[in-house]
Amino acid sequence: MSENNQICPKCNSVNCYNDGLLWICPECFFEWNPEENNEAAEDAPQYLDANGVALQTGDTVIVVKDLKVGKDTLKSGTKVKNIRLLDVPEDGHDISCKVDGFGSMYLKCSVVKKAK
């Protein structure tokens, strides 16, 4: 690959740009030097919430926007306990969980934030 075209080692984005010695990914905000060993990229968290915070199985999250679920709406601010991160995303969704009043469902990391 030429020096003008770098692919992000963390998220595989092709929209990266050079800023001096470092390359920067505008999609996941990862910065790296292509001349250094990028083991840190492999150790980077795979599941990030809407704020870029790493998620883990068992975490409690809060929905950050209203979501249409059939004829009902899952409201922003709904707390979801004990999430399970999927190894293989299900139709673009990476979280399996049970939501009170809605039952089992899948969510995307991008629509939740980690609860404190």
BELNOR-V612583 format. One record per residue. PHI is phi as a letter, one per 20 degrees, with the letter a starting at -180 (none if undefined). D_LAST is the distance of its C-alpha to the last C-alpha in whole Angstrom. Layout:
BEGIN
phi=PHI d_last=D_LAST
phi=PHI d_last=D_LAST
END
This chain:
BEGIN
phi=none d_last=42
phi=f d_last=43
phi=f d_last=41
phi=e d_last=41
phi=c d_last=39
phi=d d_last=36
phi=d d_last=33
phi=f d_last=30
phi=f d_last=29
phi=e d_last=26
phi=d d_last=26
phi=m d_last=30
phi=f d_last=30
phi=d d_last=33
phi=e d_last=32
phi=e d_last=32
phi=c d_last=34
phi=e d_last=35
phi=c d_last=34
phi=m d_last=37
phi=e d_last=36
phi=d d_last=33
phi=d d_last=32
phi=c d_last=29
phi=d d_last=28
phi=f d_last=27
phi=e d_last=25
phi=d d_last=22
phi=m d_last=23
phi=f d_last=24
phi=c d_last=27
phi=b d_last=30
phi=d d_last=33
phi=f d_last=35
phi=e d_last=38
phi=d d_last=35
phi=f d_last=34
phi=d d_last=31
phi=f d_last=29
phi=f d_last=26
phi=f d_last=26
phi=f d_last=26
phi=e d_last=23
phi=f d_last=21
phi=f d_last=18
phi=e d_last=20
phi=d d_last=17
phi=c d_last=15
phi=f d_last=13
phi=f d_last=14
phi=e d_last=13
phi=n d_last=14
phi=e d_last=11
phi=f d_last=13
phi=d d_last=12
phi=c d_last=13
phi=g d_last=15
phi=n d_last=13
phi=f d_last=10
phi=d d_last=8
phi=c d_last=9
phi=c d_last=10
phi=f d_last=13
phi=e d_last=14
phi=b d_last=18
phi=f d_last=20
phi=c d_last=22
phi=f d_last=25
phi=c d_last=26
phi=m d_last=29
phi=e d_last=30
phi=d d_last=27
phi=c d_last=24
phi=e d_last=20
phi=f d_last=19
phi=g d_last=16
phi=n d_last=13
phi=f d_last=14
phi=e d_last=11
phi=c d_last=12
phi=e d_last=12
phi=l d_last=13
phi=f d_last=14
phi=c d_last=17
phi=e d_last=18
phi=e d_last=22
phi=f d_last=24
phi=d d_last=27
phi=g d_last=25
phi=d d_last=27
phi=l d_last=28
phi=n d_last=26
phi=e d_last=23
phi=d d_last=20
phi=c d_last=18
phi=d d_last=20
phi=b d_last=18
phi=d d_last=19
phi=d d_last=18
phi=g d_last=19
phi=n d_last=23
phi=c d_last=23
phi=n d_last=23
phi=f d_last=23
phi=a d_last=22
phi=d d_last=21
phi=c d_last=19
phi=e d_last=19
phi=g d_last=16
phi=f d_last=17
phi=d d_last=16
phi=c d_last=13
phi=c d_last=9
phi=f d_last=6
phi=f d_last=4
phi=e d_last=0
END
